[in-house]
């Protein structure tokens, strides 16, 4: 599944699972698992919906609004300008402070489907299918971005290449959701192609976050490590297992460079944890 991209001023609606409800003098906040925003646990999301807060363990569609950059990551200096708390779009979801402004239950809801310009019968789409549709819209936007980065120039070429990227992203999404909303889509006539088995989570994460072709310096390497979700302890363990005290000692060794260190880390790490400057 393609990770949700941050767009300044744009709310995000995606599937969430409430892990904990926190109450205090400043109000209610939620600790949540939000698959579309990464594998980290998102803590202290301010509850802004006028209704009663959900209970721990509930799954739903939540609409989230980013407030500002997290002070923690500003102090870590992970942004181009870490003196400003303004959201620019360069951030990963876990770099921001969030508030929950609305929620919807994951229950069956009737939706009128129109085929060929005429009204068809009522088709029941459950919340998981609505979640898939939302994620496919994210994948479509990501596919356009990938096509532009690929070097496409005119509109027709961008759309043609983006369609190929979108089909690849959405096929992977279908594999991850198989047995749930995919089954509902298949009953409606959809066909999933090109998926033979569900890949292990670690392998999928590496394929979605490949080693960059060019890492010019240690700062770019650190940014990539943060995107991969590896912690300082993760990196140090790989280095010490390979005979180095830290990344500085590794890079001082003749023949070593940021690109070779990225390859070393990619070949040894399969987890995802807090990204701390190293």
PAZAPA-4460 file (N, C-alpha, C; in steps of 0.05 Angstrom, whole numbers, plus 32768, in hexadecimal, padded with zeros to 4 digits):
% residues 278
    n_x    n_y    n_z   ca_x   ca_y   ca_z    c_x    c_y    c_z   seq   type   mol
   8011   7FE8   8000   8000   8000   8000   8011   8019   8000     1      X     A
   800B   802B   7FEF   801A   8044   7FEE   8014   8055   8006     2      X     A
   8029   805F   8013   8026   806F   802A   8019   808A   8023     3      X     A
   8007   8093   8033   7FFA   80AD   802F   800E   80C3   802E     4      X     A
   800C   80D5   801A   801E   80EB   8018   8011   8104   8025     5      X     A
   8022   8114   8031   8019   812C   803F   8015   8143   802A     6      X     A
   7FFD   814E   802A   7FF7   8165   8019   7FEE   817C   802C     7      X     A
   7FFD   8192   802E   7FF6   81A7   8041   7FD9   81B0   803E     8      X     A
   7FCB   81B1   8055   7FAF   81BA   8055   7F9B   81A5   804D     9      X     A
   7FA4   818C   8046   7F91   8178   803D   7F8C   8163   8052    10      X     A
   7F73   815F   8059   7F6C   814A   806D   7F6F   812E   8061    11      X     A
   7F72   811B   8073   7F76   80FF   806B   7F60   80EE   8077    12      X     A
   7F53   80DE   8067   7F3F   80CB   8070   7F49   80AF   806B    13      X     A
   7F4D   809F   8080   7F59   8085   807D   7F50   8073   8094    14      X     A
   7F55   805A   8091   7F4E   8047   80A6   7F60   8049   80BE    15      X     A
   7F54   8048   80D6   7F64   804A   80EF   7F5A   8034   8102    16      X     A
   7F6B   802E   8115   7F64   801D   812B   7F6C   802B   8145    17      X     A
   7F5A   802F   8157   7F5F   803D   8170   7F6D   802A   8183    18      X     A
   7F85   8031   818C   7F94   8020   819E   7F90   8029   81BB    19      X     A
   7F8C   8043   81C0   7F8A   804D   81DB   7F7C   8068   81DA    20      X     A
   7F6B   806D   81EE   7F5E   8087   81F1   7F6A   8095   820A    21      X     A
   7F75   80AD   8206   7F82   80BC   821B   7F70   80D4   8223    22      X     A
   7F6B   80D7   823D   7F5B   80EE   8247   7F6C   80FE   825B    23      X     A
   7F6B   8118   8258   7F7A   8129   826A   7F6E   8145   826B    24      X     A
   7F7C   8157   8278   7F72   8173   827B   7F70   8181   8260    25      X     A
   7F7F   8178   824C   7F7E   8185   8232   7F6B   8177   821E    26      X     A
   7F5B   8164   8229   7F48   8157   8218   7F4E   813A   8212    27      X     A
   7F43   812F   81FD   7F46   8113   81F6   7F58   8110   81DE    28      X     A
   7F69   80FC   81DF   7F7A   80F6   81C8   7F7A   80D8   81C4    29      X     A
   7F82   80D0   81AC   7F82   80B4   81A4   7F9E   80AA   819C    30      X     A
   7FA4   8092   81A4   7FBC   8084   8199   7FB1   8070   8184    31      X     A
   7FBB   8072   816B   7FAE   8063   8155   7FC3   8054   8144    32      X     A
   7FB9   803E   8139   7FC7   8031   8123   7FBB   803A   8109    33      X     A
   7FCB   8046   80F7   7FC1   8051   80DE   7FD1   8045   80C7    34      X     A
   7FC9   802E   80BC   7FDA   8020   80A8   7FE2   8032   8090    35      X     A
   7FD0   8043   8087   7FD6   8053   8070   7FEB   8069   8075    36      X     A
   7FF1   806D   808E   8005   8082   8095   801E   8076   80A0    37      X     A
   8022   805C   809E   803B   8050   80A7   8035   803C   80BE    38      X     A
   804A   802D   80C5   8046   8018   80D9   804B   8021   80F6    39      X     A
   8051   803B   80F9   8054   8045   8114   8039   8048   8122    40      X     A
   803A   8049   813D   8023   8050   814C   8021   806F   814E    41      X     A
   800B   807A   8147   8007   8097   8149   7FFA   809E   8164    42      X     A
   8009   80AD   8174   8001   80B3   818F   7FF5   80CF   8191    43      X     A
   7FE3   80D2   81A4   7FD8   80EC   81AC   7FCC   80FC   8195    44      X     A
   7FBB   80EF   8185   7FAC   80FD   8170   7F94   810A   817E    45      X     A
   7F92   8124   817C   7F7D   8133   818A   7F62   812B   817F    46      X     A
   7F4F   8126   8191   7F33   811F   8189   7F23   8139   8186    47      X     A
   7F1B   813F   816D   7F0C   8158   8168   7EEF   8153   815E    48      X     A
   7EE8   813A   815B   7ECD   8134   8152   7EB9   813B   8169    49      X     A
   7EA2   8147   8163   7E90   814F   8179   7E83   8137   8187    50      X     A
   7E84   8120   817C   7E78   8108   8188   7E8A   80FC   819E    51      X     A
   7E80   80E7   81AB   7E91   80DA   81BF   7EA8   80CC   81B2    52      X     A
   7EBF   80CB   81C0   7ED6   80BD   81B4   7ED2   809F   81B1    53      X     A
   7EE0   8092   819F   7EDD   8075   819C   7EEB   8067   81B3    54      X     A
   7EE8   804D   81B3   7EF4   803C   81C7   7F0D   802E   81BC    55      X     A
   7F1F   8027   81CD   7F37   8018   81C5   7F2F   7FFF   81B7    56      X     A
   7F3C   7FF9   81A0   7F36   7FE1   8191   7F23   7FE6   8179    57      X     A
   7F16   7FFD   8179   7F03   8003   8163   7F12   8009   8149    58      X     A
   7F07   8000   8132   7F12   8006   8118   7EFD   8017   8109    59      X     A
   7F06   802B   80FB   7EF4   803E   80EE   7F03   804D   80D8    60      X     A
   7EF4   805D   80C9   7F00   8070   80B7   7F03   808B   80C6    61      X     A
   7F1A   8095   80C7   7F1F   80AE   80D5   7F28   80C4   80C2    62      X     A
   7F1F   80DC   80C6   7F29   80F3   80B7   7F3C   8102   80C9    63      X     A
   7F55   8104   80C0   7F6A   8110   80CF   7F73   812A   80C3    64      X     A
   7F7A   813D   80D3   7F85   8157   80CA   7F9F   815C   80D8    65      X     A
   7FB4   8163   80C8   7FCE   8169   80D4   7FCD   8185   80DF    66      X     A
   7FDA   8188   80F6   7FDB   81A3   8104   7FF5   81B1   80FE    67      X     A
   800B   81A3   8104   8025   81AF   8100   803A   8199   8102    68      X     A
   8053   81A0   80FD   8069   818D   8100   806D   8187   811D    69      X     A
   8075   816E   8122   807B   8166   813D   8095   8174   8147    70      X     A
   8094   817E   815F   80AB   818B   816B   80C3   8178   816D    71      X     A
   80BD   815E   8171   80D2   814B   8174   80E3   8149   815A    72      X     A
   80D5   8148   8143   80E4   8145   812A   80F0   8160   8121    73      X     A
   80E4   8176   812A   80F1   8190   8125   810B   8192   8134    74      X     A
   810C   8188   814C   8125   8188   815C   813A   8175   814F    75      X     A
   8130   8160   8142   8142   814D   8135   814D   8158   811B    76      X     A
   8141   816D   8111   814B   817A   80F8   8146   816A   80DF    77      X     A
   812F   815D   80DD   812B   814B   80C6   811F   815A   80AE    78      X     A
   8118   8174   80B1   810C   8183   809C   8120   8196   808F    79      X     A
   8119   81A0   8077   812A   81B3   806A   812D   81CC   807B    80      X     A
   8117   81D5   8087   8118   81EC   809A   810A   81E2   80B4    81      X     A
   811A   81D8   80C6   8110   81CD   80DF   8109   81E3   80F4    82      X     A
   810C   81FC   80ED   8104   8211   80FF   80E7   8219   80FC    83      X     A
   80DA   820E   80E7   80BE   8215   80E2   80AC   81FC   80E7    84      X     A
   8095   8200   80F3   8083   81EB   80F9   806E   81E8   80E2    85      X     A
   8070   81F8   80CE   805C   81F8   80B8   8060   81DE   80A7    86      X     A
   8049   81D2   80A0   804A   81BA   8090   804E   81C1   8073    87      X     A
   8062   81B5   8066   8069   81BB   804A   8063   81A5   8037    88      X     A
   8060   818C   8040   805C   8175   802F   8074   8163   802D    89      X     A
   808B   816C   8038   80A3   815C   8038   80A2   8147   804F    90      X     A
   808F   8149   8061   808E   8139   8079   8082   811D   8073    91      X     A
   808A   810A   8083   807C   80F0   8085   8066   80F4   809A    92      X     A
   8051   80E3   8099   803B   80E6   80AC   8043   80E7   80C9    93      X     A
   8057   80D7   80D1   805E   80D7   80ED   806E   80F0   80F6    94      X     A
   8075   8101   80E3   8083   811A   80EA   8070   8130   80F4    95      X     A
   8056   812A   80F4   8042   813F   80F9   8031   813A   8111    96      X     A
   8026   814F   811D   8011   814D   8132   7FF6   814D   8124    97      X     A
   7FE4   813B   812D   7FCA   8137   8120   7FB3   813B   8132    98      X     A
   7F9B   8140   8126   7F82   8140   8134   7F6D   8130   8124    99      X     A
   7F5B   8123   8132   7F46   8113   8125   7F2D   8124   8125   100      X     A
   7F24   812C   810D   7F0D   813E   810B   7EF3   8130   8105   101      X     A
   7EF4   8117   80FC   7EDB   8108   80F7   7EE2   80EA   80F4   102      X     A
   7ECE   80DA   80FA   7ED1   80BD   80F7   7EB7   80B1   80EB   103      X     A
   7EBA   809B   80DD   7EA4   808C   80D2   7EA7   806F   80D9   104      X     A
   7E92   8061   80E1   7E95   8044   80E7   7E9A   8034   80CE   105      X     A
   7EA8   801E   80D1   7EAC   800B   80BA   7E94   7FF8   80B9   106      X     A
   7E7E   8001   80AF   7E66   7FF1   80AD   7E5B   7FF2   8090   107      X     A
   7E4A   7FDF   8089   7E3E   7FDF   806F   7E2D   7FF9   806B   108      X     A
   7E30   8005   8053   7E21   801D   804E   7E18   801C   8030   109      X     A
   7DFE   8020   802A   7DF5   801F   800E   7E00   8036   7FFE   110      X     A
   7E0A   802F   7FE6   7E15   8043   7FD4   7E09   803E   7FB8   111      X     A
   7DFF   8053   7FAC   7DF3   8051   7F92   7E09   8051   7F7D   112      X     A
   7E0A   803C   7F6D   7E1E   803A   7F58   7E12   8041   7F3D   113      X     A
   7E20   8051   7F2E   7E17   8059   7F13   7E29   804D   7EFE   114      X     A
   7E1D   803E   7EEB   7E2C   8031   7ED6   7E23   803C   7EBB   115      X     A
   7E37   8046   7EAC   7E30   8050   7E91   7E1D   8067   7E91   116      X     A
   7E1C   8077   7EA7   7E0B   808E   7EA8   7DEF   8088   7EB2   117      X     A
   7DE8   806F   7EB7   7DCE   8069   7EC1   7DD0   805D   7EDD   118      X     A
   7DBB   8061   7EED   7DBC   8058   7F08   7DB9   803A   7F09   119      X     A
   7DCB   802D   7F18   7DC9   8010   7F1B   7DBC   8009   7F36   120      X     A
   7DBE   7FF0   7F3E   7DB2   7FE8   7F58   7DC4   7FF2   7F6F   121      X     A
   7DBA   7FEE   7F86   7DC9   7FF6   7F9E   7DDF   7FE1   7FA3   122      X     A
   7DF7   7FEB   7FA6   7E0E   7FD9   7FAB   7E18   7FE0   7FC7   123      X     A
   7E1B   7FCC   7FD8   7E24   7FD1   7FF3   7E42   7FCF   7FF5   124      X     A
   7E4F   7FE5   7FFC   7E6C   7FE6   7FFF   7E73   7FE9   801D   125      X     A
   7E82   7FD6   8028   7E88   7FD8   8044   7E9F   7FED   8048   126      X     A
   7EA4   7FF3   8061   7EB8   8007   8068   7ED3   8001   805E   127      X     A
   7EDB   7FE7   805E   7EF5   7FDF   8054   7EF8   7FE5   8036   128      X     A
   7EE2   7FE1   8027   7EE3   7FE7   800A   7EE6   8005   8006   129      X     A
   7ED8   8015   8016   7EDA   8032   8014   7EF7   803A   801B   130      X     A
   7F03   802C   802E   7F1E   8031   8035   7F30   802C   801D   131      X     A
   7F2B   8015   800F   7F3B   800E   7FF8   7F39   8024   7FE2   132      X     A
   7F20   802D   7FDD   7F1C   8042   7FC9   7F2C   805B   7FD0   133      X     A
   7F2C   8062   7FEA   7F3B   8079   7FF3   7F59   8075   7FEE   134      X     A
   7F64   805D   7FF4   7F80   8057   7FF0   7F87   8057   7FD2   135      X     A
   7F75   804E   7FC1   7F7B   804E   7FA5   7F7C   806A   7F9A   136      X     A
   7F6D   807C   7FA5   7F6F   8098   7F9D   7F8A   80A4   7FA5   137      X     A
   7F94   809B   7FBC   7FAF   80A3   7FC4   7FC3   8098   7FB1   138      X     A
   7FC0   807F   7FA9   7FD2   8072   7F96   7FD2   8080   7F7B   139      X     A
   7FBA   8089   7F73   7FB8   8097   7F59   7FC9   80B1   7F59   140      X     A
   7FC7   80C0   7F6F   7FD7   80D8   7F71   7FF5   80D2   7F72   141      X     A
   7FFC   80BC   7F81   8018   80B4   7F82   8022   80AC   7F67   142      X     A
   8011   809F   7F57   8019   8095   7F3D   801F   80AD   7F2A   143      X     A
   8010   80C2   7F2C   8016   80DB   7F1D   8031   80E6   7F24   144      X     A
   8036   80E7   7F3E   8050   80F2   7F48   8067   80E0   7F3E   145      X     A
   8063   80C6   7F3F   8078   80B4   7F36   807D   80B7   7F18   146      X     A
   8068   80BB   7F08   806B   80BE   7EEC   807B   80D7   7EE5   147      X     A
   8076   80ED   7EF4   8084   8106   7EEF   80A2   8102   7EF7   148      X     A
   80A7   80F4   7F0D   80C2   80EF   7F15   80D0   80DC   7F02   149      X     A
   80C1   80CB   7EF5   80CB   80B9   7EE1   80D6   80C7   7EC8   150      X     A
   80CE   80E0   7EC5   80D8   80F0   7EAF   80C3   80F7   7E99   151      X     A
   80AA   80EF   7E9E   8095   80F5   7E8B   8090   8113   7E8A   152      X     A
   808A   811D   7E72   8087   813A   7E6E   806B   8142   7E66   153      X     A
   8061   8138   7E4F   8046   8141   7E47   8030   8131   7E55   154      X     A
   8018   813C   7E56   8002   8131   7E65   7FFB   8114   7E5E   155      X     A
   7FFB   810E   7E44   7FF3   80F3   7E3B   8008   80DF   7E45   156      X     A
   8021   80E6   7E44   8036   80D3   7E4D   8034   80CF   7E6B   157      X     A
   8030   80E5   7E7A   802D   80E4   7E97   8016   80D1   7E9E   158      X     A
   7FFF   80D4   7E91   7FE8   80C3   7E98   7FEC   80A6   7E91   159      X     A
   7FF9   80A2   7E7B   7FFE   8086   7E72   8011   8077   7E85   160      X     A
   8026   8084   7E8D   8039   8078   7EA0   802D   8076   7EBC   161      X     A
   801E   808B   7EC4   8011   808B   7EDE   7FFD   8074   7EE1   162      X     A
   7FF0   806D   7ECB   7FDD   8057   7ECB   7FEB   803D   7ED2   163      X     A
   8003   8039   7EC7   8012   8021   7ECD   801B   8020   7EEA   164      X     A
   8024   8037   7EF4   802C   8038   7F11   8014   8033   7F23   165      X     A
   7FFD   8040   7F1C   7FE5   803D   7F2D   7FDC   8020   7F2D   166      X     A
   7FDD   8012   7F16   7FD4   7FF6   7F16   7FE7   7FE5   7F27   167      X     A
   8001   7FEB   7F27   8014   7FDC   7F38   800E   7FE1   7F55   168      X     A
   800A   7FFA   7F5D   8004   8001   7F79   7FEA   7FF5   7F82   169      X     A
   7FD6   7FF6   7F72   7FBB   7FEC   7F7A   7FBA   7FCE   7F7A   170      X     A
   7FCA   7FC1   7F69   7FCC   7FA4   7F6B   7FD8   7F9B   7F85   171      X     A
   7FED   7FA9   7F8E   7FF9   7FA3   7FA8   7FE6   7FA8   7FBE   172      X     A
   7FD6   7FBE   7FBC   7FC2   7FC4   7FD0   7FAD   7FAD   7FD1   173      X     A
   7FA5   7FA4   7FBA   7F91   7F8E   7FB9   7F9C   7F75   7FC7   174      X     A
   7FB5   7F6F   7FC4   7FC1   7F58   7FD1   7FC0   7F5A   7FEF   175      X     A
   7FC5   7F72   7FF9   7FC5   7F77   8016   7FA9   7F75   8022   176      X     A
   7F95   7F7C   8012   7F79   7F7D   801C   7F6A   7F64   8013   177      X     A
   7F77   7F51   8007   7F69   7F39   7FFC   7F5A   7F2A   8013   178      X     A
   7F42   7F21   800C   7F32   7F14   8020   7F1E   7F26   802C   179      X     A
   7F22   7F41   8029   7F0F   7F54   8034   7F01   7F64   801E   180      X     A
   7F0A   7F7C   801A   7EFD   7F8D   8006   7F03   7F82   7FE9   181      X     A
   7F1A   7F74   7FE6   7F1F   7F69   7FCB   7F09   7F55   7FC3   182      X     A
   7F01   7F45   7FD7   7EEC   7F32   7FD1   7ED2   7F40   7FC9   183      X     A
   7ECC   7F56   7FD6   7EB4   7F65   7FCE   7EB6   7F70   7FB2   184      X     A
   7ECE   7F7A   7FAB   7ED2   7F84   7F90   7ECF   7F6E   7F7B   185      X     A
   7EDA   7F57   7F82   7ED9   7F41   7F6E   7EBC   7F38   7F6A   186      X     A
   7EAC   7F3A   7F7F   7E8F   7F33   7F7C   7E82   7F47   7F69   187      X     A
   7E8C   7F60   7F68   7E81   7F74   7F57   7E8D   7F73   7F3B   188      X     A
   7E9F   7F60   7F36   7EA9   7F5D   7F1B   7EC6   7F65   7F17   189      X     A
   7ED3   7F6F   7F2C   7EEF   7F77   7F2A   7F01   7F5E   7F28   190      X     A
   7F19   7F62   7F1B   7F2C   7F4C   7F19   7F47   7F56   7F23   191      X     A
   7F54   7F48   7F35   7F6F   7F4E   7F3E   7F82   7F3E   7F2E   192      X     A
   7F96   7F4C   7F22   7FA9   7F3E   7F11   7FC6   7F43   7F1B   193      X     A
   7FD7   7F2F   7F16   7FF3   7F33   7F1C   7FFC   7F2E   7F38   194      X     A
   7FEA   7F23   7F4A   7FF2   7F1D   7F65   7FF0   7EFF   7F6A   195      X     A
   8005   7EF3   7F72   8005   7ED6   7F77   8004   7ECF   7F94   196      X     A
   8011   7EE0   7FA5   8011   7EDB   7FC2   8017   7EF5   7FD0   197      X     A
   800F   7EF5   7FEA   8014   7F0C   7FFA   8031   7F0C   8003   198      X     A
   803F   7F22   7FFF   805B   7F23   8006   805E   7F2A   8023   199      X     A
   8074   7F21   8030   8079   7F28   804B   807B   7F46   804E   200      X     A
   8072   7F50   8066   8071   7F6D   806A   808C   7F7A   8067   201      X     A
   80A1   7F6D   8072   80BB   7F7A   8070   80C4   7F7D   8053   202      X     A
   80BF   7F68   8043   80C7   7F6A   8027   80B8   7F80   8018   203      X     A
   809E   7F81   801E   808D   7F96   8011   8097   7FB1   8018   204      X     A
   809F   7FB5   8032   80A8   7FD0   803A   80C2   7FD7   802B   205      X     A
   80D4   7FC4   8027   80EC   7FCA   801A   80E7   7FD1   7FFD   206      X     A
   80D4   7FC3   7FF0   80CF   7FC9   7FD4   80C2   7FE4   7FD0   207      X     A
   80B1   7FED   7FE5   80A5   8007   7FE3   80B8   801D   7FEA   208      X     A
   80CE   8017   7FF8   80E1   802B   7FFF   80FD   8022   7FF6   209      X     A
   8102   8020   7FDC   811B   8016   7FD2   8132   8028   7FD8   210      X     A
   814A   801C   7FD9   8162   802D   7FDC   8164   8041   7FC6   211      X     A
   8167   805B   7FCC   816A   806F   7FB7   8182   8068   7FA5   212      X     A
   8181   8070   7F8C   8197   806C   7F7A   81B0   807C   7F82   213      X     A
   81AB   8094   7F8C   81C1   80A6   7F93   81BC   80B2   7FAF   214      X     A
   81CF   80AE   7FC1   81CF   80BB   7FDB   81E9   80CA   7FDD   215      X     A
   81E8   80E4   7FDB   8200   80F4   7FD8   820F   80F8   7FF2   216      X     A
   8200   80F8   8009   820D   80FF   8022   81FF   80F1   8039   217      X     A
   820A   80F5   8051   81FF   80E8   8069   81E3   80F2   8070   218      X     A
   81DE   810C   806A   81C3   8117   8070   81AE   810A   8060   219      X     A
   81B3   8106   8046   81A0   80F8   8035   819C   80DB   803D   220      X     A
   81B2   80CE   8046   81B0   80B3   8050   819E   80B2   8069   221      X     A
   81A1   80C6   807B   8191   80C6   8094   8173   80CA   808D   222      X     A
   816E   80DC   807A   8152   80E0   8071   8146   80C6   8067   223      X     A
   8155   80B7   8057   814B   809D   804D   8146   8089   8063   224      X     A
   8159   8088   8077   8155   8076   808E   813B   807D   809C   225      X     A
   8136   8097   80A0   811D   80A0   80AD   8105   8097   809D   226      X     A
   8106   809A   8083   80EF   8091   8072   80EA   8073   8074   227      X     A
   8100   8064   8077   80FD   8047   807A   80F2   8040   8096   228      X     A
   80F4   8052   80A9   80EA   804D   80C4   80FD   803F   80D7   229      X     A
   8117   803F   80D1   812A   8032   80E2   8135   8045   80F7   230      X     A
   8139   803A   810F   8143   804B   8125   8161   804B   8126   231      X     A
   816B   805C   8138   8188   805E   813C   8193   8043   8145   232      X     A
   8185   8036   8158   818E   801C   8161   818F   8007   814B   233      X     A
   817B   8008   8139   817B   7FF5   8122   8194   7FF9   8111   234      X     A
   819A   8012   810B   81B2   8018   80FB   81CB   8010   8109   235      X     A
   81CE   8017   8122   81E6   8011   8131   81EB   7FF2   8133   236      X     A
   81D5   7FE3   8136   81D8   7FC6   8138   81E4   7FBB   811E   237      X     A
   81DA   7FC4   8107   81E5   7FBB   80EE   8203   7FC2   80EC   238      X     A
   8209   7FDB   80F3   8225   7FE4   80F2   8237   7FD4   8104   239      X     A
   822F   7FD0   811D   8240   7FC1   8130   8242   7FA4   8128   240      X     A
   822D   7F99   811D   822E   7F7D   8114   8242   7F7A   80FD   241      X     A
   8247   7F90   80EF   825A   7F8F   80D8   8275   7F9C   80DF   242      X     A
   827A   7FA1   80F9   8294   7FA9   8102   8299   7FC7   8103   243      X     A
   8284   7FD7   8104   8286   7FF4   8105   8279   7FFF   811E   244      X     A
   8285   8014   812A   827A   8020   8142   8261   8030   813B   245      X     A
   8262   803F   8125   824B   8050   811D   824E   8056   8100   246      X     A
   823B   8067   80F6   823B   806D   80D9   8253   807E   80D2   247      X     A
   825C   808F   80E4   8274   80A0   80DE   828C   808E   80D8   248      X     A
   8290   807A   80E9   82A7   8068   80E5   82A4   8059   80CB   249      X     A
   828C   8050   80C5   8287   8042   80AC   828E   8053   8094   250      X     A
   8286   806C   8094   828A   807D   807C   82A7   8086   807A   251      X     A
   82B7   8084   8090   82D3   808B   808E   82E3   8075   8081   252      X     A
   82D8   805C   8081   82E6   8045   8075   82E8   8049   8056   253      X     A
   82FF   8045   804B   8303   8048   802F   82F0   8036   801F   254      X     A
   82E4   8042   800A   82D1   8034   7FF9   82B4   8035   8002   255      X     A
   82AF   803D   801B   8294   803F   8025   8288   805B   801F   256      X     A
   826E   805C   801C   8260   8075   8016   8243   8072   801F   257      X     A
   8234   8088   801F   8217   8086   8027   8208   8071   8018   258      X     A
   820D   806E   7FFE   81FE   805A   7FEE   8204   803E   7FF7   259      X     A
   821D   8038   7FFD   8224   801D   8006   8219   8017   8022   260      X     A
   8218   802C   8033   820C   8028   804D   81EE   8023   804B   261      X     A
   81E0   8031   8039   81C4   802D   8034   81BF   8010   802C   262      X     A
   81D0   8006   801A   81CD   7FEA   8011   81D1   7FD6   8027   263      X     A
   81E5   7FDC   8039   81EA   7FCB   8050   81D2   7FCA   8063   264      X     A
   81C6   7FE2   8068   81AF   7FE3   807A   8197   7FD5   806E   265      X     A
   8193   7FD9   8054   817C   7FCD   8047   817E   7FAF   8047   266      X     A
   8196   7FA5   8045   819A   7F88   8044   8197   7F7B   8060   267      X     A
   8197   7F8B   8075   8197   7F7F   8090   817E   7F86   80A0   268      X     A
   8171   7F9C   809A   815A   7FA5   80AA   813F   7F9D   809D   269      X     A
   812D   7F94   80AE   8113   7F8D   80A4   80FD   7F98   80B6   270      X     A
   8103   7FA9   80CA   80EF   7FB3   80DC   80E8   7FD0   80D7   271      X     A
   80D8   7FDC   80E9   80CF   7FF7   80E6   80CB   8002   8102   272      X     A
   80DA   8017   810A   80D8   8023   8124   80DC   8041   8122   273      X     A
   80DD   804E   8139   80E0   806B   813A   80F9   8074   812C   274      X     A
   80F7   8089   811B   810F   8093   810E   811C   80A9   811F   275      X     A
   8134   80A4   8129   8143   80B6   813A   815D   80BE   812C   276      X     A
   8164   80D7   812D   817C   80E0   811F   8194   80D1   8129   277      X     A
   81A4   80C8   8117   81BC   80B8   811F   81D4   80C3   8112   278      X     A
***
